């Protein structure tokens, strides 16, 4: 079975694709700025429609790669419009510009939005969102990744309990008691939720004994993450039996990475960083489960060559577990910021940095967790946290690394006591 994975042939001269950017609703200043920027890039074509009623017809007639919607209508109307746009053009990237004061309301349609920006954002921020989204889209549709997906044979479905929770949380009137009753049907998950609510890293001063109280304390997004991660690791409990890989090692590494990532980033982004970090190595689970002998061969190659596993994957397959994991999460409909962090967590410089965001936090937390003695795959060389110094310097944060290393070591000790 060795070396059976198909490799894409070396590409010839790439066919130039013009990406159509469709701006919806009146925002003449932004339209003019995007038009000017597009004139400098032959890969961008900016169009405008000032009428939301004609959006679906426009998408069906001419299509679009990116939709930039200036949110001026009600939230219900926006949700309906985005759903119609998604149905008319499933692959279109949806960027929403919103006025101040309605950020929390807009999160209720978050699953339909790839990027959410303030309508006062400069053109450079909108362009960056466009380019990041297009880059991720190209990566997830690369021939190398498609070859690996075909070799994997089939991708797992979204865990059923996670789907049930998603449906419940779609109801704006949902309360914690209904979610608690659902989770209490799974004693293992209920115990995990209570443990998370009482864990030392969250700084609780009193114990929580009821599932409903834990849900209120943690928040719905954290509960959603816990349900997904628990379901995911259970789904792959048999992974690694023939590959020399232990899912428990990866679970500990992912949890520690998530705990560290939360402490590196502003509060408003912590939930997303936690989710992305919990899921950042899901591609390893998938490969160890679906291609156990081939993946064991790659692990052995990494040990013999004394290089990180993702570099061996890239050399052998032309793609890594990071991109495969991002592809799976993209299929499951997770937010693009999470998909992007998973895809690029080993090579974050593929995305032009502007500030220390979710991707940056997951990348640094991953190396800190490895350095703290909680590796994803034991016995394989990993990039050290010190190697991230130059990357952190881009954000003026290089001096924070020693303090973050102490945080990682402290969290690792707490985690090791928990799993003893």
Buried (B, 14 or more C-beta within 10 A) or exposed (E): EEEEBBBBEEEEEEEEEEBBBBBBBEBEEBBEBBBEBBEEEEEBBBBBBEEBEEBBEBBEEEEBBBBBBBBBBEBEEBBBBBEBBBEBBEEBBBBBBBEEEEEEBBEBBEBBBBBBBEBEBEBEBBBBBBBBBBBBBEBBEBBBBBBBBEBBEEEBEBBEBBBEBBEBBEEEEBEBEBBBEBBBEBEEBBEBBBEBBBBEBBEEEEEBEBBBBBBBBBEBBBBBBBBBBBBBBBBBEEBBEBBBBBBEBBBBBBBBBBBBBBBBBEEEBBBBBBBBBBBBBBBBBBBBBBBBEBBBBBBBBBBEEEBBBBBBBBEBBBBBBBBBBBBBBBBBEBBBBBBBBBBBBBEBEBBEBEEBBBBBBBBBBBBBBBBBEBBBBEEBBBBEBEEBEEBBEBBEBBEBBEEBBEBBEBBBEEBBEEEE
